[in-house]
Amino acid sequence: MRVLITGSSGQIGTNLALRLQDAGHTVFGIDIRPNSWTDQIETLLQDLSAPYSNYEGGIGYVKYPDNLDVVVHFAAHAKVHELVEQPDRALKNIIMTFNVLEFCRRNNLPVVFSSSREVYGDIHRYITEESHADFAFTESPYSASKISGEALIYSYAQCYNLPYLVFRFSNVYGRFDNDIERMERVIPLFIRKINRGEPITIYGRDKMLDFTYVDDCVDGIVKGIERLVSGEATNHTINLAYGQGSSLIQMAEYIGQALSKPVNMTIESARVGEVTHYVANTGKARALLDYNPQTPLAEGIVKSVAWSKTWWAEHGEG
């Protein structure tokens, strides 16, 4: 396959691109920034949130590779509390998705879209079956941008017969996620702070989330891409997660155990816009994609800590 990945310099994009390349597929990346982890992914630097009008063979004035089989759209501004403070970045997410969809429409390409468990909101926190998301309860500009992206995709499928798969991810962690100066993620942030003996703050004593190890996430995406391109599975919205909830307190304790260091934590109230309880229903992914996540949080944390230690040793960090 010939796969175009937007957001190819991000964590999931990097892991997916390398996995596809290892399997013999050809990958082309698009991102607004260079990849900070690897130089093995051919990447076009471009801002997909600019207002474009020409989509024949590309977006804007840049020509993209011919004979593509699928576009995987991961590019987005992704931190909930940051988009509460800067809601214009949510609008950029919507523009990016529109531009990608226009490119796909004009070039007859199926699309994979990265949505989020944030679309379920917090009011219906115990309802996570895909068809039961109630978009009337939108917690943040970030979740609104993902809801808007999904709505655009559904409309393009309806009006232009554009084949798609929408994946709703949940707290993906693991390899290639430690660029916290650029985008602060809770697990690599806690790994760094606990390793340094620094205190951590947990926002939400009872917050329960479904943490997904990146290899499990990528397994599901690859199976989805294969089935979308073959026509075996099209026009579905699918949860990709581990399927089990863990508290942030438990997660922090796992990190302390993996590092063999004490955890000095402070508990504060959950921040505005953040979902406080989510455990995914993964039945649809299992049925359609033969999805079978293998990595519980305790095991995934050990892998994440080991990868972080190796990275620190090779780059003089830690």
Stockholm file with secondary structure:
# STOCKHOLM 1.0

chainA/1-318         MRVLITGSSGQIGTNLALRLQDAGHTVFGIDIRPNSWTDQIETLLQDLSAPYSNYEGGIGYVKYPDNLDVVVHFAAHAKVHELVEQPDRALKNIIMTFNVLEFCRRNNLPVVFSSSREVYGDIHRYITEESHADFAFTESPYSASKISGEALIYSYAQCYNLPYLVFRFSNVYGRFDNDIERMERVIPLFIRKINRGEPITIYGRDKMLDFTYVDDCVDGIVKGIERLVSGEATNHTINLAYGQGSSLIQMAEYIGQALSKPVNMTIESARVGEVTHYVANTGKARALLDYNPQTPLAEGIVKSVAWSKTWWAEHGEG
#=GR chainA/1-318 SS CEEEEETTTSHHHHHHHHHHHHTTCEEEEEESSCCSSCSCSCEEECCTTSCCCCCSSEETTEECCSSCCEEEECCCCCCHHHHHHCTHHHHHHHHHHHHHHHHHHHHTCCEEEEEEGGGGTTTTTTCCCGGGCCTTCCCSHHHHHHHHHHHHHHHHHHHHCCCEEEEEECCEESSSCCCTTTSCCHHHHHHHHHHHTCCEEEECTTCEECCEEHHHHHHHHHHHHHHHHHTSSCSEEEEESCSCCEEHHHHHHHHHHHHTCCCCEEEECCCTTCCCBCCCCCHHHHHHHCCCCCCCHHHHHHHHHHHHHHHHHHHTCC
#=GC SS_cons         CEEEEETTTSHHHHHHHHHHHHTTCEEEEEESSCCSSCSCSCEEECCTTSCCCCCSSEETTEECCSSCCEEEECCCCCCHHHHHHCTHHHHHHHHHHHHHHHHHHHHTCCEEEEEEGGGGTTTTTTCCCGGGCCTTCCCSHHHHHHHHHHHHHHHHHHHHCCCEEEEEECCEESSSCCCTTTSCCHHHHHHHHHHHTCCEEEECTTCEECCEEHHHHHHHHHHHHHHHHHTSSCSEEEEESCSCCEEHHHHHHHHHHHHTCCCCEEEECCCTTCCCBCCCCCHHHHHHHCCCCCCCHHHHHHHHHHHHHHHHHHHTCC
//
